[in-house]
Protein backbone atom coordinates (compact mmCIF):
# COMPACT_ATOMS: atom_id res chain seq x y z
CA UNK A 1 0.00 0.00 0.00
CA UNK A 2 1.29 3.43 -0.93
CA UNK A 3 2.16 5.47 2.20
CA UNK A 4 0.22 8.67 2.79
CA UNK A 5 3.33 10.88 2.43
CA UNK A 6 4.78 9.10 -0.61
CA UNK A 7 4.25 12.11 -2.90
CA UNK A 8 5.47 14.80 -0.49
CA UNK A 9 8.94 15.20 -2.01
CA UNK A 10 10.03 18.19 0.06
CA UNK A 11 8.87 16.53 3.28
CA UNK A 12 10.74 13.34 2.36
CA UNK A 13 13.89 15.29 1.50
CA UNK A 14 13.64 17.08 4.85
CA UNK A 15 13.18 13.75 6.68
CA UNK A 16 16.23 12.26 4.94
CA UNK A 17 18.29 15.35 5.80
CA UNK A 18 17.14 15.07 9.42
CA UNK A 19 18.20 11.41 9.57
CA UNK A 20 21.59 12.32 8.13
CA UNK A 21 21.98 15.14 10.66
CA UNK A 22 21.19 12.74 13.51
CA UNK A 23 23.92 10.39 12.35
CA UNK A 24 26.47 13.15 11.91
CA UNK A 25 25.68 14.49 15.38
CA UNK A 26 25.40 11.22 17.33
CA UNK A 27 27.68 8.66 15.70
CA UNK A 28 31.01 10.20 16.81
CA UNK A 29 29.99 9.97 20.47
CA UNK A 30 28.71 6.42 19.97
CA UNK A 31 32.03 5.41 18.42
CA UNK A 32 33.97 7.10 21.23
CA UNK A 33 31.84 5.27 23.82
CA UNK A 34 32.45 1.93 22.12
CA UNK A 35 28.77 1.50 21.24
CA UNK A 36 29.47 1.45 17.50
CA UNK A 37 32.49 0.73 15.33
CA UNK A 38 33.97 3.47 13.18
CA UNK A 39 33.31 1.30 10.11
CA UNK A 40 29.61 0.98 10.98
CA UNK A 41 29.39 4.72 11.64
CA UNK A 42 31.05 5.49 8.31
CA UNK A 43 28.75 3.11 6.44
CA UNK A 44 25.63 4.43 8.15
CA UNK A 45 26.56 8.03 7.47
CA UNK A 46 27.57 7.34 3.85
CA UNK A 47 24.34 5.47 3.19
CA UNK A 48 22.09 8.13 4.74
CA UNK A 49 24.02 10.87 2.95
CA UNK A 50 23.24 9.06 -0.33
CA UNK A 51 19.54 8.92 0.60
CA UNK A 52 19.49 12.62 1.54
CA UNK A 53 21.36 13.65 -1.63
CA UNK A 54 19.02 11.59 -3.80
CA UNK A 55 15.93 13.22 -2.32
CA UNK A 56 17.49 16.70 -2.48
CA UNK A 57 18.23 16.12 -6.18
CA UNK A 58 14.60 15.09 -6.79
CA UNK A 59 13.29 18.23 -5.10
CA UNK A 60 15.80 20.46 -6.91
CA UNK A 61 15.29 18.74 -10.27
CA UNK A 62 18.99 17.98 -10.64
CA UNK A 63 20.63 14.72 -11.77
CA UNK A 64 20.59 11.90 -9.27
CA UNK A 65 23.86 11.32 -7.44
CA UNK A 66 25.98 8.25 -8.12
CA UNK A 67 24.87 5.16 -6.22
CA UNK A 68 28.30 3.53 -6.36
CA UNK A 69 29.76 3.05 -2.85
CA UNK A 70 33.26 3.76 -4.14
CA UNK A 71 32.04 7.23 -5.13
CA UNK A 72 30.36 7.89 -1.80
CA UNK A 73 26.95 6.63 -2.87
CA UNK A 74 24.91 3.68 -1.67
CA UNK A 75 23.10 0.89 -3.46
CA UNK A 76 19.33 0.58 -3.25
CA UNK A 77 19.86 -2.44 -1.01
CA UNK A 78 22.04 -0.41 1.41
CA UNK A 79 19.50 2.42 1.38
CA UNK A 80 16.64 0.03 2.04
CA UNK A 81 18.47 -1.73 4.87
CA UNK A 82 19.36 1.58 6.52
CA UNK A 83 15.80 2.85 6.17
CA UNK A 84 14.37 -0.35 7.67
CA UNK A 85 16.23 0.41 10.90
CA UNK A 86 15.37 4.12 10.77
CA UNK A 87 11.69 3.39 10.13
CA UNK A 88 11.51 0.97 13.04
CA UNK A 89 13.22 3.46 15.36
CA UNK A 90 11.07 6.45 14.34
CA UNK A 91 7.88 4.37 14.59
CA UNK A 92 8.81 3.34 18.13
CA UNK A 93 9.61 6.95 19.08
CA UNK A 94 6.21 8.04 17.71
CA UNK A 95 4.42 5.21 19.50
CA UNK A 96 5.99 6.30 22.79
CA UNK A 97 4.63 9.83 22.29
CA UNK A 98 1.10 9.29 20.91
CA UNK A 99 0.11 12.95 21.30
CA UNK A 100 3.12 14.29 19.38
CA UNK A 101 1.99 14.76 15.78
CA UNK A 102 5.47 15.93 14.75
CA UNK A 103 6.93 12.56 15.74
CA UNK A 104 4.08 10.72 14.03
CA UNK A 105 4.64 12.71 10.83
CA UNK A 106 8.40 12.05 10.98
CA UNK A 107 7.72 8.32 11.35
CA UNK A 108 5.30 8.44 8.42
CA UNK A 109 7.86 10.26 6.28
CA UNK A 110 10.57 7.70 7.09
CA UNK A 111 8.11 4.90 6.30
CA UNK A 112 7.51 6.57 2.92
CA UNK A 113 11.27 6.81 2.32
CA UNK A 114 11.50 3.09 3.05
CA UNK A 115 8.61 2.34 0.69
CA UNK A 116 10.36 4.25 -2.10
CA UNK A 117 13.65 2.41 -1.41
CA UNK A 118 11.88 -0.96 -1.53
CA UNK A 119 10.13 0.02 -4.76
CA UNK A 120 13.42 1.13 -6.35
CA UNK A 121 15.14 -2.10 -5.30
CA UNK A 122 12.30 -4.20 -6.74
CA UNK A 123 12.46 -2.26 -10.02
CA UNK A 124 16.23 -2.72 -10.17
CA UNK A 125 15.85 -6.48 -9.64
CA UNK A 126 13.23 -6.68 -12.38
CA UNK A 127 15.51 -4.79 -14.76
CA UNK A 128 18.43 -7.14 -14.05
CA UNK A 129 16.14 -10.14 -14.53
CA UNK A 130 15.05 -8.89 -17.96
CA UNK A 131 18.65 -8.26 -19.00
CA UNK A 132 19.72 -11.71 -17.78
CA UNK A 133 16.93 -13.38 -19.75
CA UNK A 134 17.86 -11.44 -22.89
CA UNK A 135 21.52 -12.51 -22.69
C-alpha positions in Angstrom: 0.0 0.0 0.0 1.3 3.4 -0.9 2.2 5.5 2.2 0.2 8.7 2.8 3.3 10.9 2.4 4.8 9.1 -0.6 4.3 12.1 -2.9 5.5 14.8 -0.5 8.9 15.2 -2.0 10.0 18.2 0.1 8.9 16.5 3.3 10.7 13.3 2.4 13.9 15.3 1.5 13.6 17.1 4.8 13.2 13.8 6.7 16.2 12.3 4.9 18.3 15.4 5.8 17.1 15.1 9.4 18.2 11.4 9.6 21.6 12.3 8.1 22.0 15.1 10.7 21.2 12.7 13.5 23.9 10.4 12.3 26.5 13.1 11.9 25.7 14.5 15.4 25.4 11.2 17.3 27.7 8.7 15.7 31.0 10.2 16.8 30.0 10.0 20.5 28.7 6.4 20.0 32.0 5.4 18.4 34.0 7.1 21.2 31.8 5.3 23.8 32.5 1.9 22.1 28.8 1.5 21.2 29.5 1.5 17.5 32.5 0.7 15.3 34.0 3.5 13.2 33.3 1.3 10.1 29.6 1.0 11.0 29.4 4.7 11.6 31.0 5.5 8.3 28.7 3.1 6.4 25.6 4.4 8.1 26.6 8.0 7.5 27.6 7.3 3.8 24.3 5.5 3.2 22.1 8.1 4.7 24.0 10.9 3.0 23.2 9.1 -0.3 19.5 8.9 0.6 19.5 12.6 1.5 21.4 13.7 -1.6 19.0 11.6 -3.8 15.9 13.2 -2.3 17.5 16.7 -2.5 18.2 16.1 -6.2 14.6 15.1 -6.8 13.3 18.2 -5.1 15.8 20.5 -6.9 15.3 18.7 -10.3 19.0 18.0 -10.6 20.6 14.7 -11.8 20.6 11.9 -9.3 23.9 11.3 -7.4 26.0 8.2 -8.1 24.9 5.2 -6.2 28.3 3.5 -6.4 29.8 3.1 -2.9 33.3 3.8 -4.1 32.0 7.2 -5.1 30.4 7.9 -1.8 26.9 6.6 -2.9 24.9 3.7 -1.7 23.1 0.9 -3.5 19.3 0.6 -3.3 19.9 -2.4 -1.0 22.0 -0.4 1.4 19.5 2.4 1.4 16.6 0.0 2.0 18.5 -1.7 4.9 19.4 1.6 6.5 15.8 2.9 6.2 14.4 -0.4 7.7 16.2 0.4 10.9 15.4 4.1 10.8 11.7 3.4 10.1 11.5 1.0 13.0 13.2 3.5 15.4 11.1 6.5 14.3 7.9 4.4 14.6 8.8 3.3 18.1 9.6 6.9 19.1 6.2 8.0 17.7 4.4 5.2 19.5 6.0 6.3 22.8 4.6 9.8 22.3 1.1 9.3 20.9 0.1 13.0 21.3 3.1 14.3 19.4 2.0 14.8 15.8 5.5 15.9 14.8 6.9 12.6 15.7 4.1 10.7 14.0 4.6 12.7 10.8 8.4 12.0 11.0 7.7 8.3 11.4 5.3 8.4 8.4 7.9 10.3 6.3 10.6 7.7 7.1 8.1 4.9 6.3 7.5 6.6 2.9 11.3 6.8 2.3 11.5 3.1 3.1 8.6 2.3 0.7 10.4 4.3 -2.1 13.6 2.4 -1.4 11.9 -1.0 -1.5 10.1 0.0 -4.8 13.4 1.1 -6.4 15.1 -2.1 -5.3 12.3 -4.2 -6.7 12.5 -2.3 -10.0 16.2 -2.7 -10.2 15.8 -6.5 -9.6 13.2 -6.7 -12.4 15.5 -4.8 -14.8 18.4 -7.1 -14.1 16.1 -10.1 -14.5 15.0 -8.9 -18.0 18.6 -8.3 -19.0 19.7 -11.7 -17.8 16.9 -13.4 -19.8 17.9 -11.4 -22.9 21.5 -12.5 -22.7 
